[in-house]
């Protein structure tokens, strides 16, 4: 059979070796177009769905999220309340100050003058701002240049400076109100006032103990800002005003406090003590009129003083009271009916009690003294004889009733309760030494308060430094009601006043011209070669108004309180009586027989 021409032609075009070319597949553009359209439609539907979700179903949530991202919250600090003395004199105050800041991104928009050709931008702003901030133009321009949305220009500036800066209307510059704590009287009362840190945190003294009342409540302002940091005028803006703190009124008299600090400083320097304290107390109310320290510190710059001088020794430092403690032994024996002022005692220089040697501070020949004479001569041997009429438990109970061994409750941080062990721990010699002020420890305010019991008809009143907080109408809301405890009877208190009055002779170092004065000195060894000396008394002795105590710490040799502390007591009491307007004594003191 003959083959067709086409078959021959096909065979003729095969390559050598019999290999075949692959058959070309015909494309399908319509399919590809349909697939691409489908993909586009899916993407459009997804985007549309998302758009519907964002703008419709989830619009409020997204809008709120955007607002939150734009919203800025700034604190408006409350001004701290003042601390005032009893007469309303300011002793601590917060003054209004401002922190200036800049949003550097906005300063370029500043135009010095709207007229064409005038300077604009950072350079112009720096020229205007520099003299107001008392800075060079170059430094001011440097501070304004950059990409920071918030940077401090100056801190703690006066309101007049802030007003001058804001009046320039420079874009991006603002101010936040802050407060600066100042103490107008410097170191006067520094140990009472305490101080605050650079951030306004209360760190010591009344500032710390009454921080809640003084600090007030901060306010806040919230606003929406744009990408450049500018406030959006139509955005949400809310402001909660700050509530400033309450004023706290002390019982302290600033002038008396100043004088007390001067007197204590003089006594410390004169006798070479390491420190000293002075307390002036209202005998009837327990209000503390002065609580002085030396060395002390200036609360405007507390860092300039040693840490140990930034507290309050009058309540934190404890010591053995020495001979002043004899008052408590004698009053307990009088109250229990064991002795009278005329009770008689044979007093050798030294005597053994149950094998324990007790001696007087200075050698003397054999004496025959009444109870009044035992106190006047401050005899340790005689006081132990009086104490032996009472059980140790009874004497312990009286010491606790006088407030020893527990905090006074005065409104300052850091008070020590002192040390007074139970009577069953008065082993050996301690049983006898506790009768004349050794073997237990006290703080200065405790002792003045305890001795003040005799001045207040036998009732111990809790001492207080805080009168209260001042209200908007000017009235004082009392801090608290002072607690009172009857320790001895009126009769015993009167006898003790007579004994103490008999102890201060007219013209002696402790006496006060024109006033009958009652008191008792104390000296105790506090270390191997260190001593504490004191004198505590009250005036006028016939009707006491003030109780005053002067204490010298860290004496390097035995110097009696009569010699070292009583002159300072006399000077301070004289000033205090005049300062408080207390008239001279109405009747002479009672004279007692000291020997028999």
C-alpha positions in Angstrom: 0.0 0.0 0.0 1.3 3.4 -0.9 2.1 5.7 2.1 0.7 9.2 2.2 2.8 12.2 1.5 2.1 13.6 4.9 3.5 10.5 6.6 6.7 10.8 4.6 7.1 14.3 5.5 6.7 13.6 9.1 9.2 10.8 9.1 11.6 13.0 7.1 11.5 15.7 10.0 12.5 13.3 12.8 15.9 13.9 14.1 18.6 11.4 13.7 18.6 8.6 16.1 14.8 8.4 16.2 14.4 10.9 19.2 11.0 12.7 19.5 10.3 16.4 20.6 7.7 16.8 23.5 4.3 18.0 22.5 3.6 21.7 23.5 0.6 22.1 25.8 -1.9 24.7 24.9 -2.3 27.4 27.8 -5.7 28.3 29.4 -5.7 32.1 30.1 -9.3 32.2 31.0 -8.7 29.9 34.0 -5.8 32.0 35.2 -7.9 35.1 35.0 -10.7 33.6 36.9 -8.3 32.4 39.7 -6.7 35.9 40.0 -10.1 37.5 40.2 -11.2 35.1 42.9 -8.1 35.9 45.0 -8.6 39.6 44.6 -12.3 39.2 45.7 -11.2 37.2 48.7 -8.7 39.9 49.7 -11.3 42.7 49.2 -13.9 40.8 51.2 -11.3 40.3 54.0 -10.4 43.9 54.0 -14.0 45.0 53.9 -14.8 42.7 56.7 -12.0 44.1 58.8 -13.1 47.6 57.9 -16.7 46.8 58.9 -15.4 45.3 62.2 -13.1 48.2 63.0 -15.5 51.0 61.9 -18.7 49.3 62.9 -18.8 46.4 65.3 -15.5 47.3 67.2 -15.4 51.1 66.6 -15.9 52.1 70.2 -13.1 49.8 71.5 -10.7 51.0 68.9 -11.5 54.6 69.5 -11.0 54.1 73.2 -7.7 52.5 72.5 -6.6 55.4 70.4 -7.7 57.9 73.1 -5.8 56.0 75.7 -2.6 56.1 73.6 -3.0 59.9 73.2 -4.0 60.6 76.8 -1.4 61.9 79.3 -1.9 62.0 83.0 0.1 64.5 85.1 0.2 64.7 88.9 -0.7 68.0 90.6 1.2 67.8 94.0 -0.6 69.0 97.1 1.1 71.6 99.2 2.2 70.3 102.5 0.6 71.9 105.6 2.4 74.3 107.8 3.8 73.4 111.3 3.1 76.3 113.7 4.1 77.0 117.3 1.5 77.6 120.0 1.1 81.2 119.0 0.7 80.6 115.3 4.3 81.4 114.3 5.3 79.4 111.2 8.1 76.9 111.9 7.7 74.8 108.7 6.0 75.8 105.5 5.7 74.7 101.9 6.1 77.4 99.3 4.8 77.2 95.7 7.5 76.4 93.1 7.4 75.2 89.5 9.4 72.8 87.3 9.7 74.2 83.8 9.8 71.7 80.9 9.9 71.8 77.1 8.7 69.6 74.2 11.6 70.2 71.8 9.6 69.1 68.8 7.3 72.1 69.0 9.7 74.9 69.6 10.5 75.3 65.9 6.9 76.5 65.4 7.6 79.6 67.6 7.5 83.0 65.9 8.9 85.9 67.7 6.7 88.3 65.8 4.0 87.7 63.3 5.4 90.2 60.9 7.3 88.8 58.0 11.1 88.8 58.4 11.1 88.5 62.1 13.2 85.7 63.8 11.5 82.4 64.5 12.1 78.9 65.7 14.6 77.7 68.3 17.0 80.6 67.9 14.3 83.2 68.5 12.9 81.3 71.5 16.3 81.0 73.1 16.9 84.8 72.7 13.6 85.5 74.5 13.9 82.8 77.1 17.6 83.2 78.2 17.3 86.4 80.2 14.2 85.1 82.1 16.0 81.9 83.1 19.3 83.7 83.8 21.0 81.5 81.3 23.2 82.2 78.2 21.5 82.2 74.8 23.8 79.4 73.7 22.9 77.1 76.7 19.2 78.0 76.3 19.3 77.1 72.6 21.0 73.8 73.4 18.3 73.0 75.9 15.5 73.7 73.4 17.1 71.8 70.5 16.4 68.1 70.0 13.7 65.6 69.5 12.5 65.0 73.1 8.9 65.2 73.8 9.6 66.1 77.5 12.7 67.6 79.1 13.2 69.7 82.2 14.5 73.2 81.6 14.7 74.3 85.3 13.4 73.0 88.5 12.0 74.6 91.6 11.7 78.1 90.1 9.8 81.0 91.7 6.2 81.6 90.5 7.3 85.0 89.1 9.8 83.2 86.9 7.2 80.7 85.8 4.7 83.5 85.0 7.4 85.3 83.0 8.2 82.2 81.0 4.6 81.3 80.2 3.9 84.9 79.1 6.4 84.5 76.3 4.0 81.9 74.7 6.8 79.8 73.3 5.4 76.6 71.7 6.1 73.5 73.7 7.1 75.1 77.0 5.1 74.4 80.1 5.3 74.2 83.9 4.3 71.8 86.7 3.6 73.0 90.2 5.8 71.6 92.9 6.5 72.5 96.6 9.6 73.5 98.4 9.8 72.9 102.2 11.3 75.6 104.2 12.0 76.2 107.9 12.0 79.9 108.6 13.6 79.7 112.1 16.5 77.5 110.9 17.8 75.2 113.6 15.2 76.4 116.2 13.1 73.3 117.0 14.8 71.3 114.3 14.9 68.2 116.5 11.1 68.5 116.9 10.1 69.5 113.4 12.2 66.8 111.6 12.6 67.2 107.9 11.6 65.9 104.5 13.6 64.5 101.6 14.2 66.1 98.2 11.1 64.4 96.9 8.9 65.6 99.8 8.9 62.3 101.7 8.7 62.8 105.4 11.8 61.4 107.2 11.9 62.5 110.8 10.2 64.4 113.7 6.7 65.9 113.5 7.0 65.8 109.7 7.0 62.0 109.9 4.7 61.4 112.9 2.0 63.7 111.4 2.7 63.0 107.7 -0.8 61.9 107.0 -2.3 65.2 108.2 0.4 67.3 106.7 0.8 65.7 103.2 -2.7 66.3 101.9 -4.0 64.6 98.7 -2.4 65.1 95.2 -4.6 66.1 92.3 -4.2 65.2 88.7 -4.8 66.5 85.2 -5.4 64.4 82.0 -5.4 65.6 78.4 -5.0 64.3 74.9 -1.9 65.2 73.0 -0.9 64.9 69.3 2.0 63.2 67.7 4.2 66.3 68.4 3.3 66.3 72.0 0.9 69.3 71.7 -2.4 69.4 73.6 -5.4 68.7 71.4 -7.8 71.5 72.1 -10.9 69.5 71.2 -9.7 66.4 73.1 -10.7 65.1 76.4 -9.4 67.2 79.4 -10.1 66.6 83.1 -8.6 68.1 86.2 -8.9 67.0 89.8 -7.6 69.7 92.1 -5.1 68.9 94.8 -6.2 69.1 98.4 -3.5 70.8 100.4 -2.4 69.3 103.8 -3.6 70.5 107.2 -1.6 72.8 109.5 -0.3 71.1 112.6 0.0 73.3 115.8 2.7 72.5 118.3 2.6 73.2 122.0 6.1 74.7 121.6 6.8 78.4 122.1 9.3 79.3 119.5 11.1 82.1 121.5 11.4 79.8 124.6 12.7 77.0 122.4 15.3 79.3 120.9 16.4 80.4 124.4 16.5 76.8 125.7 18.8 75.8 122.8 21.1 78.7 123.5 21.3 77.9 127.2 22.0 74.2 126.6 24.6 74.9 124.0 26.4 77.2 126.5 26.3 74.6 129.3 27.6 71.9 126.9 30.5 74.1 125.8 31.3 75.3 129.4 31.5 71.8 130.9 32.9 69.9 127.9 29.9 67.6 127.6 29.2 65.7 124.4 25.6 66.8 124.3 22.7 68.2 126.3 19.0 68.5 126.5 16.5 70.8 128.1 12.8 70.4 128.7 10.2 72.9 129.8 6.8 71.5 130.7 3.5 73.0 131.7 3.0 71.4 135.1 -0.8 71.2 134.9 -1.5 70.3 131.2 1.7 68.3 130.4 2.2 70.4 127.3 5.9 70.7 126.3 6.8 74.3 125.9 10.4 73.6 124.9 12.4 70.5 124.0 15.9 71.6 123.2 19.0 69.8 122.0 22.7 70.5 121.4 24.2 69.7 119.0 21.1 69.9 116.8 20.6 70.6 113.0 19.0 72.9 110.5 16.1 71.1 108.8 16.7 73.3 105.7 20.0 71.4 105.2 19.9 68.2 107.3 22.7 66.6 105.4 25.1 69.1 106.8 24.7 67.6 110.3 25.9 64.2 111.6 23.1 61.6 111.6 23.3 61.2 115.4 22.4 64.9 115.7 19.3 64.7 113.6 17.2 62.9 116.1 16.0 63.8 119.6 18.1 62.9 122.6 15.4 64.0 125.0 13.4 60.9 124.1 15.8 58.5 122.5 18.9 58.7 124.8 18.6 56.8 128.1 20.7 57.2 131.2 20.6 56.4 134.9 18.9 59.3 136.7 21.1 59.3 139.7 20.1 61.2 142.8 16.9 62.6 141.2 15.6 59.0 141.6 15.6 59.5 145.4 12.4 61.6 145.0 10.5 58.5 144.0 11.7 56.5 146.9 10.9 59.1 149.5 7.4 59.9 148.0 6.6 56.2 148.0 7.6 55.9 151.7 5.6 59.0 152.6 2.5 57.7 150.7 2.7 54.4 152.4 2.9 56.1 155.8 6.4 54.7 156.6 8.1 58.0 157.1 7.6 61.7 157.7 9.8 64.7 156.9 10.9 64.6 160.5 11.9 60.9 160.5 15.5 60.5 161.9 18.4 58.6 160.5 22.0 57.9 161.6 24.1 58.4 158.4 27.7 57.1 158.2 29.7 57.8 155.1 29.4 54.1 154.2 27.3 51.2 155.3 26.8 47.6 154.4 23.4 46.2 153.6 23.2 42.4 153.4 26.9 42.4 152.6 26.7 45.1 149.9 28.7 48.3 150.4 26.8 51.5 149.9 28.5 54.9 150.3 27.7 58.6 149.8 29.3 60.5 146.9 31.6 62.5 149.2 33.3 61.6 152.5 31.7 63.0 155.6 31.7 62.5 159.3 28.8 60.6 161.0 25.6 62.6 160.5 22.2 62.6 162.2 19.7 63.7 159.6 15.9 64.0 159.2 14.3 62.8 156.0 14.5 66.4 154.8 18.2 66.4 155.6 18.7 63.1 153.7 17.3 64.7 150.6 19.1 68.0 151.1 22.5 66.3 151.5 21.5 63.7 148.8 22.7 60.8 151.0 22.7 57.4 149.3 23.1 55.6 152.7 20.1 57.5 154.1 18.0 56.9 151.1 18.6 53.1 151.3 17.4 53.2 154.9 14.2 54.9 153.7 13.8 52.3 150.9 14.2 49.4 153.3 10.8 50.4 154.9 9.2 49.2 151.6 9.3 46.0 149.7 11.1 45.9 146.3 7.8 45.1 144.7 6.2 48.2 146.2 9.0 50.4 145.0 8.8 48.9 141.5 5.1 49.6 141.3 5.7 53.3 142.2 8.4 53.7 139.7 6.0 52.4 137.0 3.3 54.6 138.3 5.6 57.6 137.8 5.9 56.5 134.1 9.3 54.9 134.1 10.0 51.9 132.0 7.4 52.8 129.4 7.2 55.5 126.6 5.7 58.8 127.5 3.6 58.6 124.4 4.8 62.0 123.1 4.1 62.4 119.4 7.6 62.0 118.0 9.2 58.9 116.4 12.2 57.1 118.0 11.3 57.3 121.7 13.0 54.8 124.0 11.0 53.4 127.0 14.1 53.2 129.1 14.9 50.1 131.2 13.2 49.1 134.4 13.5 45.4 135.2 10.9 43.8 137.5 11.7 43.7 141.2 12.3 40.0 141.2 15.3 40.7 139.0 16.8 43.2 141.4 19.5 40.9 142.4 22.3 41.7 144.9 23.4 45.3 144.9 20.6 46.4 142.5 18.0 46.1 145.2 19.7 49.0 147.0 21.0 51.2 144.1 17.5 51.4 142.6 16.5 53.5 145.6 18.9 56.3 144.6 18.5 56.3 140.8 20.9 53.6 139.7 20.1 50.2 138.2 17.5 51.5 135.8 17.5 54.0 132.9 15.2 56.8 131.7 15.0 59.4 129.1 15.0 63.2 129.8 11.3 63.8 129.0 10.3 60.8 131.2 12.1 62.3 134.2 10.7 65.8 133.8 7.2 64.3 133.5 7.7 62.1 136.5 9.0 65.0 138.7 6.2 67.1 137.4 3.8 64.7 139.2 4.7 66.5 142.5 4.0 69.9 140.9 0.6 68.8 139.7 -0.9 67.7 143.0 0.3 64.1 142.7 -1.2 63.5 139.2 1.1 62.6 136.3 -0.1 64.0 133.0 1.0 62.5 129.7 3.3 65.0 128.0 2.3 66.3 124.6 4.0 68.2 121.8 1.0 68.6 119.5 -1.9 70.9 120.3 -3.8 69.7 117.2 -4.6 70.5 113.6 -5.9 73.9 112.4 -9.2 73.9 110.7 -10.4 76.1 107.8 -12.2 78.4 110.3 -9.0 78.8 112.3 -10.1 76.6 115.2 -7.9 73.8 116.5 -9.0 70.2 116.5 -7.2 68.6 119.5 -4.8 65.9 118.6 -5.9 63.7 121.6 -6.9 63.9 125.2 -3.9 63.6 127.5 -4.1 60.7 129.9 -3.5 61.4 133.6 -2.7 59.1 136.5 -2.8 59.8 140.2 0.4 58.5 141.6 0.4 60.0 145.2 -2.0 61.9 147.3 -2.3 65.7 147.4 -0.8 65.6 150.9 2.2 63.6 149.7 2.7 65.8 146.7 2.6 68.9 149.0 5.2 67.4 151.3 7.5 66.6 148.4 7.2 70.2 147.1 8.2 71.4 150.5 11.2 69.0 150.6 12.3 70.0 147.2 11.8 73.7 148.0 13.9 73.2 151.1 16.6 71.7 148.8 17.0 74.9 146.8 18.4 77.7 149.1 17.9 81.3 148.2 20.9 82.6 146.3 22.1 79.2 145.3 22.9 78.3 141.7 19.5 76.8 141.1 17.5 79.6 142.6 15.4 82.1 140.6 15.1 85.7 141.8 11.6 86.6 142.9 10.3 83.0 142.8 10.3 80.1 145.2 12.0 77.3 143.4 12.0 73.5 144.1 14.3 71.0 142.6 16.8 68.1 142.8 20.1 67.4 141.1 21.3 64.1 139.7 24.6 62.7 138.7 25.3 59.2 137.4 28.1 57.3 135.8 27.2 56.2 132.3 30.5 54.6 131.2 34.0 53.9 132.4 34.9 57.5 132.4 31.7 59.3 131.4 28.9 60.9 133.5 25.5 62.5 133.1 24.5 65.4 135.2 21.1 67.0 135.6 18.9 69.3 137.5 15.0 69.1 137.5 12.8 71.5 139.3 9.6 73.6 139.2 8.4 77.1 139.9 6.8 78.9 141.6 7.1 76.2 144.3 3.9 77.3 146.2 1.8 76.9 143.0 3.9 75.4 140.3 3.3 76.3 136.6 6.5 75.1 135.0 8.6 72.0 135.3 12.1 72.5 133.9 15.0 70.0 133.4 18.5 70.4 132.1 20.7 67.4 131.2 24.4 67.3 130.3 25.6 64.0 128.7 29.1 62.6 128.2 30.9 64.6 130.9 34.5 63.2 131.2 34.7 63.5 135.0 32.3 63.5 138.0 30.7 67.0 138.0 27.6 67.2 140.1 24.3 68.3 138.6 24.2 71.1 141.3 27.5 72.5 139.9 27.0 72.0 136.2 23.3 71.8 135.4 21.7 74.0 138.0 23.0 77.4 136.7 21.5 76.6 133.3 18.3 75.5 135.0 18.1 78.8 136.8 18.7 80.9 133.6 16.2 78.8 131.6 13.5 78.9 134.3 13.9 82.7 134.8 13.3 83.2 131.0 10.5 80.7 130.9 8.6 82.3 133.8 8.8 85.7 132.1 8.0 84.3 128.7 4.9 82.7 130.0 3.8 85.8 132.0 3.8 84.0 135.3 3.8 86.3 138.3 6.3 86.0 141.2 5.8 83.8 144.2 2.9 84.7 146.4 4.2 83.2 149.6 7.6 82.1 151.0 8.7 78.5 150.8 8.4 76.1 153.8 11.5 75.7 155.9 12.2 72.2 157.3 14.6 70.9 159.9 17.5 69.0 158.2 19.2 67.7 161.3 18.1 66.5 164.7 
